[in-house]
Amino acid sequence: MIQRNKIQYSPEIEVDLQALGKDLLPRRFGTLGKIWVAVLVLSSLLSLILYIGQLRKGLIITDLRDFTPWGIYISNFVFFVAISLVGSLISAILKLSGAGWRTPMTRISEIIAVSAIIFAAIAIVLDMGRPDRFHHLLIYARIQSPITWDVIVITTYLIISILLLYIPMIPDLAYMRDRYHDIPKWQHKLYRILAINWNNTAEQKDKLSHAIAVLSVTIIPVAFGIHTVTSWLFATTLRPGWDSTNFGPYFVSGAFMVGASGVICGMAIFRKFLKMDHYFTDKHFERMGILLMVLSFVYLYFNVNEYFIPAYKLKGIESQHLQELFVGQYAPMFWSVQFFGMIVPIVVLLFKKGRKPVPMFIISVLVIVGAWFKRFLIVVPTLNHPYIPIQRVPESWQHYIPTFQELYITLGTVTGALLLITIFVRLFPVVPIVETAEELEEKKKTANE
């Protein structure tokens, strides 16, 4: 076996790395962490067992029928696609705009993005009655179909997101390979393999910087593409509530909003339970609060635009669809989403006290929950109002109420995504170690000049 010398950093950076390592190196879970992992594992396993039952008996165990073939599975898919946009927002857009304060949040945003897009793909499989025929999407793909575009853009986005998570982490992997002791042999071997012979040479750093810049630029149009194409799955279908040219920017703006909320929740949780007050400071919450407020205003504009025009026209079946949303069966959910998911966040975030960690966490949870129910409102009420009247079918086919199995399988995708994030936190640093040390040294030099 080739013996490797430890990477030698400058004395100043070495001091910073030693200080940062105490806070940022992955730690073993305590009692609360083990309970959290156990709950996630048990919940995910139960969902898997229920899904196996769905494979054996078919989609009849759900309340999906001919008139409502898309229910909470597809609502969940659209939600996961939306929250995955956080990777391009934090890692790419803020990086290219020169926002240096984004550094502690980049890795959180990327692991959320990767986890979300993986389970978005899984949500699609859950909705398929014959997942064994999934390969038909590739063999018999038709370029005219938005579903084909969706498969292509989701795969592309997943690959770029994984690279944007992994490549900037290589210096940290090498640091842990050389200086992270008292860990199992398999874990040390994992770091050694993933570090891919990183020696921190000038040539390697130049290539790494170039690769990150290319990925940061590339992921932005792909991220816009994935949400635009997902919206086209609806907009290219002649249905009340979907027949809209507003859907592309509507989906993109909503995705930015829920993605930013996901990062804020991650910041608050890691700040509390991993004692990272020095890295996720009030300044970070202040700036993320302003960003979320701006994104909320943009999304509010597209919401008003989305409903104002059909409400003004009130033509035929569109009128019935809107009446059910505004004053009918779905009115409580619709107005709760508008009020708690958009109006309340905007009002609270207008004030400086509202941009503190605790209120920001509460607001972000409201936005995330509201975003999920918003996707449900986009999918289900529309399917209950086809242009061709529903006639001579059982009464149960005219309504959609998710079954227990359907609900719990959907919950399993959420717990599965949280479990993936938890495993990552256990094995890898949440905040970039080497990059943070280099930035600290750069600030010291600038202050002394």
Sequence and secondary structure as in RCSB ss.txt:
>XXXX:A:sequence
MIQRNKIQYSPEIEVDLQALGKDLLPRRFGTLGKIWVAVLVLSSLLSLILYIGQLRKGLIITDLRDFTPWGIYIS
NFVFFVAISLVGSLISAILKLSGAGWRTPMTRISEIIAVSAIIFAAIAIVLDMGRPDRFHHLLIYARIQSPITWD
VIVITTYLIISILLLYIPMIPDLAYMRDRYHDIPKWQHKLYRILAINWNNTAEQKDKLSHAIAVLSVTIIPVAFG
IHTVTSWLFATTLRPGWDSTNFGPYFVSGAFMVGASGVICGMAIFRKFLKMDHYFTDKHFERMGILLMVLSFVYL
YFNVNEYFIPAYKLKGIESQHLQELFVGQYAPMFWSVQFFGMIVPIVVLLFKKGRKPVPMFIISVLVIVGAWFKR
FLIVVPTLNHPYIPIQRVPESWQHYIPTFQELYITLGTVTGALLLITIFVRLFPVVPIVETAEELEEKKKTANE
>XXXX:A:secstr
          HHHHHHHHHHHHHHS     HHHHHHHHHHHHHHHHHHHHHHHHHHH GGGSS BTTB  SHHHH
HHHHHHHHTTHHIIIIIIHHHTT GGGHHHHHHHHHHHHHHHHHHHHHHHHT S GGGTTHHHHT  TT HHHHH
HHHHHHHHHHHHHHHHGGGHHHHHHHHHH  SS HHHHHHHHHHTTT    HHHHHHHHHHHHHHHHHHHHHHHH
HHHHHHHHHHTS  TTT  TTHHHHHHHHHHHHHHHHHHHHHHHHHHHTT TTTS HHHHHHHHHHHHHHHHHHH
HHHHHHHHHHHHH  HHHHHHHHHHHTSTTHHHHHHHHIIIIIHHHHHHTSGGGGSHHHHHHHHHHHHHHHHHHH
HHHHHHHHTS SS   SS GGGG     HHHHHHHHHHHHHHHHHHHHHHHHS SS HHHHHHHHHHHHHHHH 
